[in-house]
Amino acid sequence: MRDPVGVLGVCAGRIRASYAATGRRAVRVTLVASTGFYLFRYGFDRPVAATYALFSAVALGGLSKIPGTGRQRAALTVRLIPVCWLLVVVGTYLSVRTWSAVVGMLMVGFTLAFSAVGGPRPAGAAPGLQLLYILPSFPPYDPGSLGDRLIGTTTGLLLFIAAEALILPEPTPPPYRERAAHAAQTAARCATLLATPPYALNDADIRTARDAGRMLRSLTVPEAERPAGPGVRDRALAHTGLTTRALLSRLGQLPAEPGNDPGPDVTAVLHAVARLATATATCLRAGPSPAAPYKELVTARAHLSALSAGPAPSPARTSESVPADGAAPTPPFPPVVLRRHAAVLEIADAALAMATAADLSVRGRRASPEVSQSRFWYATTWAPCLWWHRLRGHAGRRSVFFQNAVRIALALTAARLVAGVDTLPHGFWAMLATLTLTRTTMDETWNTIRLALAGTLAGALVTAGVLSLAGTHTAVYAAVLPVWMLFAFTVGPVRGVGWAQGLFTVLVALVFAQLAPPTWRLAEVRLLDVLVGSAIGAVFGLLAWPRGAHDELRNAAAELLRRAAEIVVATGASVAGGGAVATPSGGPGHRSLQQAVILAESAYAQFQSEPTPFGGRGRVTALPGVDWQATLMAGHHTLWGSERLLEPPLAGLGPAAAESVSGLGDRVCGRMLLVSAALDPGGDTPTAPVPLIDPALAGFAIEPPGAPRLYYATLSWLASLMTDLARVARGGPGPEHGKTTTVQHGRL
């Protein structure tokens, strides 16, 4: 049968690629585990050290899912060696009594699972570290063997580090800083084109800018390269991506200049933006700080802002109008020019924020450009305080990290209690099953357990046959072990949890058959342990918040938009009233929005760094088309634009302009509340579809006579917020004007 679209070929290519990736990892794990095990078991006749050497490699190489290249995993493992020693020591001494081992499991299990707040790499390493505590926490209580346990663990880890760094190296994907540098360079090119004839971007340039911005979205970035940590540099790098996307968006939407002559002041700002974007790209590639072009853009921006600060001329005004006090005449800029000036000032602000964030991401607190305490609140905060802020922010029931940590800690504790009270043979197999089979939803947990039990039953039958045929011939098991290990770690991750459990069942039998005289009942024990462990995992998967990071992110993003809507209304009223009802920057409303932005950023970092639960396939999240980073952009733009517009003194707009600003602010606020309701709907949220592009927003084209620059600056700010809201719903560039994207109950 023909395959006209090549589907079979594509699938086959993907399967081969999957086997190639797992095969490289399997080769390294097999070499390390076999070398350490055979060295101590047959070379030095130290079975305890052999066991720990093998399981150290299996823990961090097989069970852990540390993202990144081999060298990156090796570097992380070097830092984890003291942690592994501590876990082995604590597990050894707490195994004296069942109650002490259970209490230790509760504390260690929660701590290791909660360490996922530190980013993708700690999250990926946590399951393997759990195993390194589980193994020594079971009888026999033998502190005298602690030396062998540490020697075996250290040997296994050192061999694993060497193998990851040297054997079958993997291609290194471009880091996030390089992606941001490329996007900044694209922004520099766009700014240069806008500052030179014909002063416009063609369709190809706009598509290039959109593609460069899209490459900064977390879903397109390998997990190991996502800036999701709590430190200054990671936070700043995340802000670099956000502000660079904003800059590219603003450049692509700059209104055309009538007469193709933007004037020297506009071109000066755009040239300064281009130079700053180029310097930012150089900075991100470990170059010098962009301090000089930063100051140049600040000066050019201030000049353009002052130049267009006067009121636009009414139809009766002429260029010869001179104030009574003899001062220089106000430039008679028409409204369309003031609109462009306001848009160029927005571009300048985005470029300045991008440069500051990039310099912070490269140099940390040694960054040169001026830092806004409201925009970059973390820039002057000590690293321990940032870690404490991240931990405290997730120490609550709404945090998925907290939920996952409680779930797995309680499940492992219950498994350890059952194994200790009932003296379950090889009880740590039950805990291993609990660790690997617990999922975040009951449906997924049940599906995983069903496949795992089927695979374990098949593996137990194979094990019983092998043990019955080989008997006590240890040489047979020693010869088969590395071949089977290579096969298991290559095929299991690709074929799924059923295959993985079945192959691992035979694997552990081959290992323990070399440590003690085997019988076919070892297969029976393995099946019983997996059944007990999976049942415990199912119970706690059902009882302990079967949710994922997506639900918490929806709540945080919706709360951010609600707070932003309040600021939009207040700012519009303040600008319309000439400052009579202005809220000072940093006041209660702004502080609430700042806190909402911080919480949403933490939820976003949590969402993008949350690993697939212990090596399984994650559940399909709802609202797949949502651009979550655009929600953060809307929050930042609300905060930054409001602060800029409320800088004193605020001049009056005039009745027509004030009415227009106030009305448009209300409409944008309504749009924010609508998107907020779609992200996190309530039980009685209206279900009727509503166009995301509000027809009433034709008011953006209104040009009240005599409106000052502040009016057009406010209009530009509100229009940029509408662009952000449109991007949230589409998961990409905003919809073109006039297209109908709908917002419905629980769906964008």
N, C-alpha and C positions, 0 to 999 in steps of 0.2 A: 504493500500500500504506500502511496506517495505521501510525503510529508512536505506540502507546498510551502509552509511558512517556516520550516526548520525548527519546529518546536521540540522534536525529539533530539535533534542535535544540540539545541541550547540546553535542554535538561541534562543530557549526557555530559556536556561540558561542565555544567555546574556541579554535577555529582563527582566528576573526576577532580575538579578543583577542591571540593570538600574533602575527598579522600587524600588529596595531596597535602592539604593543610593539617589534617589530623594525623596523617602518616608521618610528617616531620616531627610533630610533637610526640607521637608514639615511639619513634626511633630514639629520641632523647630520653624519654622516661624509661624505656626498656633497658637501654644501656646503663643508665644510672642505677636503677633498681636492681638489675641483675648483678652488676659489678659489686655493689655494696653488699648484697645478700650473699653471694657466693664467697666474697672475700672473708666475711666474718663467719659464715656457717661452715665452710669447708677449709678455708685457709687458717683461721685462728680458733675454730671450734667454739665460737661464742654466739649461740643462737639468739640471745637477747639483743645483742648489738646488730645482728643480721636482720632481725625483725624490724628494728627501728630505722635502720638504713633503708630498707625497702619501703616502709610505709611513709617515711619522710619524703621520698621521691614521688610516691603515688599521691600523697596529700597535696603537695604544691604543684606537681606536674600533671596529675590526672584529675583530682577532685576540684582543685582551685581553677578558676577561669580568669587569670590575671590578664588583662588586655595589654596589647602592645607587642613589640618585637621581642626576640629572645634576649637581646642585650638589656632592654628595659625590664623584662621580668627578672633577669639576673641581678640587676642593680637593686630592685625592690627586695629580692630574697636576701641579699647581703644585709640590708637594714633590718630584716625580720629575724635574723639568726638569734639575737638576744631574746626576742619574744618567744621563739620556739624553745629555747633553753628553759625559760621561765615556765612555760606551759608544761613541759615534761617534769620539771621539779615539783611544781604545785600538784599536778596530777598524781605523781608518785606518792607524795606524803599524805594527800587527802584520801587516798584509797584505803587507809587503815580501817575506816568504818563506812558503812553504806550512807549514813546520814551526812558525814563530812563530804563524801564524794558527790552526793546529791546537791548539797549547798554550793559546793565548788562549781558544779556543772551549771547551776542557775546563774551564778555570778559571771563565770567565764563565758558561758554561752551568750548571755545578754551583751557583755562588753565587746566580744568579738563581732557579733552581728551588728551592734550599734556603731562599730568603727566604720561602717559603710558611709557615714556622713562625711568622711574624709575624701571621698572621690571614688572613681571606678577601680583604681588599683587596690586600695584597702578592701573595698567591697568584694573584689574578685578573689583576694587571698583569704578572706574570712572562713570559708568552708574548710579549706585545708588546715588552717590553724585550729579549727574546732576538732578535727581528727587527731591532731597532735596532743590535745588534752584528753580526748576520749580514750586513746590507746593506753596511757599509763594509769588512768583512773580506775581500772578494773583490777581485781585480785590476780596474782598474789601480791599482798602488801610486802614489798621487798626493797626497802631503801638501800640495801647493800648492792643491788643491781643498778643503782642510779648512774654509776660511772659508765657501765656498758650502754645504758640507754642514751646518755648524752654523747658518748663516742659514736654510737651508731647514727644518732640524729645528725650530729655535726658532719660526719662523713657523707651521709646521704645528701645533705644540703650543699656541701661544697662541690660534690660531684654534679649535682643538679645545676649549680651556678655555672660551672665550667661548661657543661653540655649546652645550656641555653645560650651562652655567649659565643661558643666556638663551633658547634655542630649544626650543619644545615641552616645557616643564617637566613632570615626572612627579609624581603624588601621592606625598607622603611617608608611608610607613607609620609606625605608632606605634613609637617606640624601645623598646628592652628596659626601660629605666628606667621608662617609662610603664606598661608591662605589669606590672612588679614593684610599682609604686605602686598600681595598681588591685587587684592581689592582696593587698597589705598593707591596703588600705582594706576589702576583703572580709573579711580576718581580723579587723579591728577591729570590723566589724559582727557577726561571729559571736561574738566574745568578749563584746560587749555583750549579745547575746541570751542567752548562757549565764550572765551575771551578773545578769539581771533575770528576773522571773517570765515564763513558766513554767520558766526555767532549762534550756532544751533547744532544739535545732535541729530544725526540721521537715525533711521530705524535700527540699523546694525549696531550703532554705538549704544543705543538704549538697551538692546538685547544683551550686549556684552556687559553693560553695567548691572542688569538684572541677574545675569548668570554669575557674575562675581559676588553679588550680594547673597545669592542663593547658596553658594558654596560655603558661606559662613554659618548656615543653619546647622544645628546640632545633628539632625538626622542624616546629613551628608558627611559628617565628620566621624572617623573611626573613634571608638569609645575611649581608647587610650589617649587620644589627642584633644578631647574635649576639656576646656578649662572649667572644671567643676569643683575645684578645691576651695577651702575657706581662706587661703592666704591672700595677701595683697596682690601678688602677681597673677594668680589665677582669676581673681575677681576683676582685676584691671583688664586682663586679656579678654574676658567675657564682655566687658564694656567696650573694648576696642572693636570687637565684632559687631556689637549693637550699633555703635555710633558710626562705624564705616558703612553699614547697611543704610542708616539714616542719610548719610551724606550722598551715597549713590542714588538713593531715591529722590532726594531734593534736586540733585543735578539733572536727573532725567525728566523732572517735571518743571524745570525753570521755564516760565512763559516766554514766548518769542518776543524779541525786541522790535517794536514798530520802526520801520525805516532801516533796520539792520545796523543801527548805530547806538550801542548801549551807553556810550559816553566813557570818558577816561576813568571816572571814579568807580564805575561798575567793573570795568575791565581790570583796574588795579586790584580790586578785591578778588576777582576770579583768578588772576595771575598769582596773587598771594596764596589763595587756596591751593592752587596747583603746586606751588613750591612747598607748601606745608605738607601736602599729601605725599609728595615725593620724599621729603625729609622723614615723614612718618614711616613710609615703606623702608627707607634705609635704616631707621632706628629699629624697626622690628626685625631686621636682618642683622642685628647686633652692631649697628652703626652708631654715629654720634647722636646726641639728644637734639630734637628739633626746636631748640629754644629760640634761635635767631629767626627762622621763618615764622615761629609762633608770634613773636613780638611784632614782626612786620604785618601779619594779618590783623593783629589787635589794632594797630595804628590805622590800617586801611579801612577796617570795619568802622572804627570810631569816626573817621572822616566821612564815610558815606552816610552813617547814621545822622551826624550833625548836619550834613548837606541837605538831607531830605526831611529834616525834623520840622520844618515850617509847614503851614497849611497849604494844601493844593489850591491853585487859583480858582476862583469862581469864574463863570463865563465873562463877567464884566472886568476882571482883572487883566492887566497887561504886564509885559515884562518891564515896563518902565515904572511900575508902582513902587513908591519909596515910602518907608515909614516916616511918620511925622518927626521922630527924634533924629533923623538924618542917618540912621543906621543903613547898612547895606541892604538892598532889596532882597526879599525872599525869592529863591529860585522858583520860577513858575512851572513846576513840574506837573504835567497832566496826570490824571489818576492811573493810566496804564503804566506810566513810568514808575510811579510810587509802588504799584503792585510788584513790579520787577525788583525794585530796590528792597522791598520787604522780603521777597523770596531769596535774593542774594544775601541778605543779612542772616536768614535762616541757614543758608549754606555755610556761611562763615562760622556761625555758632556750632554747627555740626562738625566742621573741620577742626575747630579749636578743641572741642570735647574729644574727638578722635585722637588728636595728637597727645593730649594730656593722658588719656587712658593707655595709649601705646607706650609712652615713656614710663608710666608706672608699671606696666607689665614687663618691661625690660629691666628697669633700674630700681624698681620698688620705691622705697622712701627717698632715694637719692635722685628722683626725677626732677628735671629742671623747670618745666612750665608751671605756672601758678595753678594751684589745686583748689577747686571749689569744695568747701566743706559739705555743702548740701549734695552736690553731684557725686563726689567721690569721698563719701564719709569714712571709708575704710583706709584712706591713704596714710593717715598718721596714727592708726591704731596698731598696737603691738600685736605680734603674731599670736601669743597665748590668748589675748582678748578676742581675736577673730575666731580662734578655735572655740573658745568658750561661748561666743555668740552663736556659732553654728550648732554646738551641742545643746545649748539652752533653747535655741529656736526649734529644735527637733525633740526636745524632752517633753512631749505631750502626745495625747492620743490622736491628734490630727496629722501627725508626722508619720509617713509610711515607713521611715527608718525605725522609728520607735515601735510601730506595729509589727514590723518584721522581726525586730530583735526580741520583743516579748513573745511572739508566736514561736520562734525557733528555740528560745531559751526554755520556755515552759514545756515544749514537746521533748526536748533533749533531757530535761530534768525528770519528766515522767518516765521516759524510757530508761534512764539510769536507775530510778527507783524500782521499777518493775524488774529490771535485770538483777538488782541487788537483793530485793526481797524474795524473789522466786528462784534466786541462784540460776538464772538462765544461762545455759552453756554458750560460750562465745557471745556474751551479752553485748559486746561492743558492736557486733554485726547488726543488732537491733537498733542501736543508736545511729549507726552509719546509714541504715535504711531510713530512719526518721529524718536524718540530716539531708539526704539526697532526694527524698520523695515528697517532702512537705512543700506545698504550693500556696499561692496567695488567694485562690478561689476554690470553693468546694468542688465545682465541676472539673476543674483542671486537676485537683488533687485526686479525685476519684478515677479519672481517666489515666493519670500517671500510675496510681496504685494497681489498677487493673492490668495495665501492660507490664508493670514491674513484677507482679505475682506470676503472670504467665511466663515471662522470661525466666524468673527464678525457678519455677517448676521445671522448665525445659533444661535449665542449667543443672538443677539438682539431679535429674535423670541421667544426664551426661556424666556428672560427677560420680554418681553411684556406679555407673558402668566402668569408668576409668579406675576408680579405687578397687573395685572387685577384680578387675583384670590385672592391674599392676601390683596390687597387694602392698608389700613392704619394700618393693624394689625402689629405693630412693633415687637411683640413677635415672630411672624413667621420668620421674617428676622433675628432676633437675634439668634433663634435656628438653622436656616439653615446655617448661615454664617460660623461657624468653620468647619462644615462638608464639605461644598462646598470648602472652602479654602484648606483643607487638600487634597481633591480630585484634585483640580486645580493644586496645586503645585507638586503633585505626578505624574499626568498623562501628564500635559502640556509639560514639558521639554522632556519627552520620545516620545510622539506622534508627536511633531513638532509644528511649529508656528501657523498653523490653529487651532489646538486644544487649544493651549495656549491662543490665542486671544479670541476664543469663550468662554472658561471657565472664562477668566479674565473679559469679558464683563458682565457676570452674577454676578461675584464677586463684581465689583464696584457698580453695581446696588443694591446689598444686603447691601453694606456699606452706600451708600447715601440715601437709603430708610429709614435708621434709623436716618439720620441727618435732613431730611426735608420731608414733605409730598410727597410721590411718585405718579407718573402717568406713564402710559404706554409709554408716549412720551420720557421718559428717555432713552429707548432703541433706539429710533430714533436719539436722540442727540448723543449717543455713536457711532452709525454707521456713522453719518455725520462727527464726529470728526476723526474717524479712516480713513475715506476716504480722508479728507483734509490732515491729517498728513502723510499718506502714499504717496499721490501725491507729497507733498513737498520733502519727502525723495527720491522719484524716480528721481525728477528733479536734485537734488544736487548729488545723486549717479551717474547720467549720466555726469554731468558737472565737477565735482571736482575729477579728477584723479582716475578713477575706477581701481586702481591697488592694489596689495598686497605687503607684505614684500619680497616675493620671487623675484620679478623683481628687486628690489633695491639690494638685496643680489647678484643676478647674475652680476649686473654691478660692484659692489664693488669687488667681487671675481675675475672677469675678469681683472679689473684694477690692482689688486694685482699681478696676474700672469704676466701681461705685464711688470710691474716694476721689478718683480723677474727675468724675462727673460733678462732684461738689465743688472742686476747685475751678472747673471750667465755668460754672454758673457764677461763682463768686468773682472770678477774674473779669468775666464779661460785664458784670454789674459795676465793678470798680472802675474799669476803663470807661464805661458809658457814663458813670457819674463823676468823672474827672477826679477820682481819688477820694471822694467823699465817704465811700464805704470800703476803702481799700484795706485789705488785710496785709500787714507787713510780711515780707519774706521771712520764712522761718517761724511764722505764727502757728497757732494750733492746727489750722487746716493743712498747711504745708507739712507740718511734722507728722500728721496722720498719713498723708500721702507718702512721705518718705518711708515711714514704717511699713506701709503696704507694699511699696516697691521692694524694700529689703526682704520682706517675707515671700513675695512672689519670686524674687531672684533665687532665694533659697529653695523654694519648691521647684523652680525650673532646673536648678543644679541637681536637685534630688531626682527629678524626672529623667534627665539625660544621663545621669551616672548610675541609676539603679540597674544592677545587673540582672540578666535573666536568671530566675531563681535556681541557683545551684546546678547550673549546667543544662537545665531543661529549656524547652521553648516557652517564651513568655506568652501571655495571653494577648489577644488582639485588643488594642485599646479603642475606646470610642472616640468620636470626633477626629478621625485621622487627618482631615484636611486643615486643621487649625494650625496657624503659625504662632506658636506660643511666644517666640522671641518678639514678634510684632506687638504682642500685648505689653511686654516690658518696654518696648519702644514707645508705645502710647503713654505709659506711665511716666517715663523719663521726659518725654516731650511736653507733657502737661506740666510737670514740675518746673522744668527749665524755662519753658515759655512763659509761665505765669510769673516766675521770679523776674524775668527780664521785662515783661510788660508793666509790672507794678513798681519798677524803680522810680522814685520821686525825681522831679515833680511830674505829676500827671496833669496834662492840659485837657480842657474840655473838648469834646468832639463835635459839638453842635447837635441839635435835636435829631436830624435825619440820620446822621452817622451813629449817634448813641442808640437810637432805636434799632438800627440794623445790627450793630454789634451785640446788643442784648438779646435780640431775637435769634441770631445765629448761634450764640452761646447756649441758649436754651435748647436749640435743635441738636447741637453736637452732644450736649448732656443727655438728651433723650436717646440718641444713637448709642452712647456708651452704656446706658442702662439696658438697652435692648440687647446688645451683645453680651453684657454681663449676665442677663437672664438666660440667654442661650447657652452660655458656658456652664452655668450652675443653676438649672431651673428649679423652681419650687413646685409644690404639688398643684398649685392653681395658676401656673404661668400660662398666659394665653397661647394657644396653639396655631392661630391664624398666621400664615406667612406674611412677612412685612419686608418690603424692599430695603436692602441695606443702604442703597444710595437714595437718600431722601429727596423726593422731587422738590420739596420746599427749599432745598439748598441752592436753588437758582439764585438765592439772595447773595451768594458769593460774587455774582457778577454786577451787583449794584454799585454804583459810583456816586454817592451823595456829593453834591456840590460843596466845595470848600473843606472836604475831609482832610485832616492832617495825616502825617506819616503814621502816627500811632494807630489810626484806624486800619490802614493797610497792613501794618505789622500784625495786628490782632487777627485780621482776616487770613493772613498767611499762616499764622499759628493754628487757627481753627481748621483751615483746609488741610494742613499736614496731619492733624489728628484724625480727620475723616479718612485720609489715605491709610493711616495706620489701622483704623478700624476695618476698612475694606480688606486689607492684607490679612488681618486676623482670620477672617472668615474664609478666605480663598486659600490660605496656606502658601501664598506666593505673592507676586506683584498684585497691586490693587486692581480692581476691575476698571475697565475703561468707563468713561463718563456715559451714563445712560443705560448701561447694562444692569440687569436685575439679578442680583444675588440675594437670596432670601434667608431670613433668620427665623427659625421655627423653634418650637419647644424642644430643648435639649439637642438641637442640631443646628449646625451652621452650614 
